[in-house]
Amino acid sequence: MLPKMMNGCLFFFQEFLKHPFQIGSVIPSSQALIRRVIETAKVDEADVIVELGPGTGCTTKAILENMKDDAKLLSIEINPNFYSIISEIPDPRLIAHLGDARKLKDILREHNLGAPQTVISGIPFSTMSDECGTQIIQAINDALAPGGRFVAYQLSKKVISLCTPVMGQEKVEMEFLNIPPMRVCCWEKGNGNGSGPGRKLAS
């Protein structure tokens, strides 16, 4: 393993020890998990993408590599140390924001961004209260464009129980080439007024 990668993993682990309820894993996501998330989220089709909990930026960089040249990526991080890393990524399509995912619509307005077609989340719903988790999911559903996708990669199933009443039926895939193995959950917002659960996802 390259020294730079080792240093990145060590920093990530140190932040996990300091903030275990904010970070979903002890090490950054594997390339296999990142690829699955990117494909599930249909990043290459979106004009506005939101990433919640970018961490050290592994998934952020992959999103930037796969999204359109004229698309925008809003990465929202609550951890100041991780935010400082994300804000240094040299890509004009990236907007790094230090803040709370529950204020998603306000943050989008602050940066003059329209409704996102894709929201990707690595924040750990399993370690937060049901109230906080539901508020985040409601904020995502309210912000998403009709037909937009919410993709969450999670160790636990808790996000499913929180999200189903708001966004409807999920599609779940397992990625075993990650430590630990992760669920990649996807919901699609309905094309109506967005007030009810989303439609059943096509395979």
N, C-alpha and C positions, 0 to 999 in steps of 0.2 A: 504493500500500500504506500502511495506517495506521501511524503511528509506533510504536504499541504492538506491532503485529504484527512490524514490522521489528526492534524491540528483542528480541522473543521469538525470532525466527529467529537474530539475532546471538548471543544467549545460548546457544541450542542449538548453534550452530556452534562457539562457544568451548569448550563442554563436549565436543563431538566431538573437537576438537583435543587436549584434555587427556586424554580417555579413549576413544580410537578403537576399542578392543576391547569396550567396554561399550555403545556406542551404534550403532544399525543404519543411520543415515543422517546426512547433513550438515545436513538441515533437517527440521522437523516434518512429519508426514503431511498429505497433502492432504485436503480434505473428501470427495472422491470415494473415496479409499482408506478413510477412516474409515467412510463409509456402507456400503461393501462388507463391511468387517469386522463392523460392527454387525449387518447382515442375516444374514451367514453364521453368526455366533455365536448367533443367536436370543436376543439379550439381553433382549427383552421377555417371554420365557417363563421366565427363570431367577429363582430365589429367592436364590441365592448365586453371585456372579460374582467371579472372580479375574483381575486384570490384572497381568502381569509386564512390568516395564520401561515405566512410564507416561510417562517423560520429562517434558516440560513440561505435560502434562495435556490435550492436545487430544483424544485418544481418551477419556481419563477423563471429561471433561465430556460428550462425546457418549454414552457409556455411561449416565451419570447421567440424561441427558435422555430416554433411551429405555427404561430399566428400570422395573420396577414400583415403586410407592410404598413397599411394605413389603419390598423386596429389599435386599440388602447387597452392597457392592462393596469387595473387599479389593485395594488397589493396592500391590504390592511393588516397591520401588525400591532399587537398591544404591548409587546415586549420591546422596550427601548433599545436594548442591545441588538436584537435581531433587526429592528427597524433601521438601525444605523448601517447594517450590512446591506440590506435591500436597497437603501437609498443611494448606495455607491455603485450600483449596477449601471454601466454606461449605455443606456438605451433610451432614446427620446420617447418611445412608445410606453414606457413604464412610469406610473405615478405611484410612489411609495407614500403611505399615509400611516401615521401613528395614531391609533384610535380604537374605538369599540365597534365591533361588528353590528351591534344592535342599532347603531346610528347610520346604517348603510345608505339609506335614501338621502340623508343630510350630507353625507360624505360625497356621494355622487354629484349632488347639486353644487357642493363647494368646488368641485373640480370641473364643472360644466360638462358632465358626462350624461348621456342618455341611459335608458334602461339596458342593462346587460343581457346578452343572449346566453351567457355562461357564468355561473358562480361555482368556484372550486374551493372546498374547505378541508383543511387538515387539522382544524382546532378540535380538541378532544371533548365531545359532548358528554362522554361518560363521567368526566370529573367535575362537571358543572351542575348546578341545580336544575331541576325540571323547568322552573320558571325562566331562568336565564337562557337555557337551551331553546325553549319555545319562543322566546322573544327574538332570538337570533334567526330562527327558521321563519318566523312570521315576517321579519324584516327582509329576508332573502326573497320570500314569495311575493311580498309587496313590490320589491324592486325589479324583479325579473321581467323581461319582455315576454309577451305571449309566445308560447312555444319554447321558451328558454329552458335551459337545463341547470339543475343543481346537482353537483357531484361532490360527495363527501367520502374521503378515505379514512376508515376508522377501525380500531381494534375491536370495539364492542358493538353490540346491536342497538344500543340505546338511541342512537340517532334515528333509527327506523321507527321506534315507538313514538318518538317526539314529532317526527316529520309526517308520518302517514295521515294523521287527522287534518293536517294543514295542506299537504300537497298530493295526497293520494298514494296509489300503489307505486312501490319502488322496484327497480331492477338491481339485483346484487350479484357481484362476481367476487371471487376470492383470488387474491394474489399471494401465492405461497413463496415466491422468490423475493421475500422481504423479511426482515427481522424486526418485530414479529410479523407473521402473516397478517394481511390487512383485508378488510372488506371494502370494496369500491361500490358505493351505493349511488344510484342515479334516479332523480325525479324530473319529470318534464311538466312545466306549467301549462295549464289548459289555454286554448286560444280564445276563451271567452273573456269575461271581465276580470278574471284573476281572483275572484273572491272565494271560490270553492276549490276543492282538491283537483290536482292535475289529472290528465287522462292517462290511461294505461300505456306504458311504453312499448314501442315495437322492438322486437329483438334485433 
